[in-house]
Amino acid sequence: MGDRDTEATVLSNLGLLNASLKDFEKALNYYELALALRREINAIPGQAETLYLIGDVYCDLGNYSKAQNYLQEALAISKEIGDSLSESNTLSILGLMYRHLKEYEKAIKCYQQSLVICKRLGNRMSEIQNIEHRGELFIELKQHSKALKYYQQALAVAKEQGYQNNEDKIIEIINEINSCLSD
């Protein structure tokens, strides 16, 4: 299995490289090859990762129905094998996808589930990102008071952890929200 697993990892990494270069067609080709190989050798965690990556590309392409299929499969596998970090990441991207589809209740549910896992894992950076995603959603909905609440939560975590770059960015957003609230 070792050589085949390494081959699947290389294929997946080539997919990542092409995705970062915005060559999504090539990325999908490499990911599909990696997925087929991982299924062949029954590399379950690798399957979840590859399904997530394929779903992410389909989100970037705006093909949310395909993205949802891949992401739901990745989520199911992550839950089944107890990979909480993958589960949290997949829930977060599902939340983003639902937000793009304007299915806000589903997005909030995904963000909340991801946040609970982040807190349990002690993954403070992902916790901040999940809280910010909820704030972004409420900005889209023009519910600035709710958005402010989430950004204040994110700022508190960033300060607690000493994440200065995050603090600066969040403060800037809070100032913009406050400006909207005072108009």
N, C-alpha and C positions, 0 to 999 in steps of 0.2 A: 504494500500500500504506500510506502514511503515515497518512492519515485513518482508515482501517479499523483499523490497528494502535493508534492513539490511542483509538479507540472501544473496542477490546478491553481496553486498559489501564484505561480508565474503568470498564468493566463489572467487571473483575477487582477494582478498588479498591472498588467498591460491594459486591462480594462480601466483601471483607476487612472492610469496615465492619460489614456485617450479621453476619458471623461473630463479630466482637468484641463485638457486642451480643447474641450467642447466638440470633440469629434465623437458624437454620441453613437453613431452607427457602428463605428469600429469598437467602441466601448461595449456596446451590446453584443457584438459578435464574440469578443473575448469572454465576456461574462457568461454567455450561453454555452460556450465551449467548457469553461470552468465548471458551470453548473452540471452539465452532462457528465463530466468526469467525476465530480464529487458525488453525483447520484450513483454512478457506476461502482465506485469504491465504498459507497455508503458512508461518506464523511458528513455526518449530520450537521455538526456545527458550521462547517464550511458551506453547506447548502443554505443554511439560514443567512449567513453573511452574504453569499452571492445573490440570493433572492432579494435581500435588502438593497444591494447595489443596483440590481436591475430595476427594482421599483423606484429607486432614487433617480435613475436616468429617465425613466418614463415620466416621473414628476417634472424633471427639467424640460422634457419635451412637451409637457402639457397633456400627455395621454394618461389621464387620471384613472380611467377604467383598468387599463393594463397595470398601472402602478399599484392600484389597490389590490389586484389579484396577487401580484408578487409579494407585496408588503404583508398582506393577510397570511399568506403561506409562511413567510419568514417569521411573523409574530407567533403563529401556531407552533412552529418548530422551536423557537426560542423558549416559549412557555413549557413545552413538552420536555426539553432537556434542562430546564432550570437556568438558562443563561439570562440572568436579570439585566445585565448591561445591554445586551442585544435587544431584549424585550423593550427596555426603556427607550433606546434609540429608535426602534421601529415605531413605537407609539408616538414618539415626537414627530417623526416624518409623516406618519399618518395624520397627525393633527395639522401639520402644514398643508397636506394635500386637501383635507376636508375644508380648511380655511379658504384655499383657492377655489374650492367648489361652492363656497358660501354655505356650507353645512356646519354652522358655527357650534351647535350643541355637540355634534360628534367631535369636532375639533377640541372643544373644551374638555370633553370626557377623556380623549386621548392624552391631552396635556396633563390633566390631573392624574391619570394613572401613571404616566411617565414620571411626574414629579414625586409621587409617593415612592416609587422605586429608587429614584435618585437620592431621596432623603435616606432611605433604608441603606443604600450602598455608601452613603457619605460622599457622593459625587457632587460637590458644591458647584462646580462650573456648569454642569448640565442642569442642576437645580436652577441656577440663575437664568440659563437659556430658556428653560421651560416657563419660568415666571414671566420672562420678557415676551415670549410667544403669546401668552395670554394677554399681556398688555397691548401688544401689537393688534391682536384681534379686536380688543375693545376700542382701539383708536380707529380701526376700519369701520366699526359700528357707530362711531361718533359718540361713544360713551366714555368721555374723557375722565370722568370721576373714577370710574372703575379701572380704567387704564392707569391712572395715577396711582391707585392703590397697589397695583401689581408692580409697577416700576419702583415704588417706595420699598416694597418687599425685596425686590431684586437688589436695590441699592444697599439695604441693610445686610444682606448676605455678602455682597461684594466688599463692603467695608469690613465686615467681620473677618473675611478671609484675606483682606489686604490686596484685593485685585484692583489696583489703581486704574488700569486702562478701562476696565468695566465700569468702575465708579464714574470716571469722567464722561463716558458715553451715556450712561444712565442719567447722570445729572443734566446733560444736554437735552435728553428726551423729556425729562421731568420739566425742565424750563419751557420747552415747546408746548407741553400739555398745559402747564399753568397759563401760558399765553393764550391758548385756546379757551381755557375756562374763564379768563378775565374779559374775553371779547363779548 
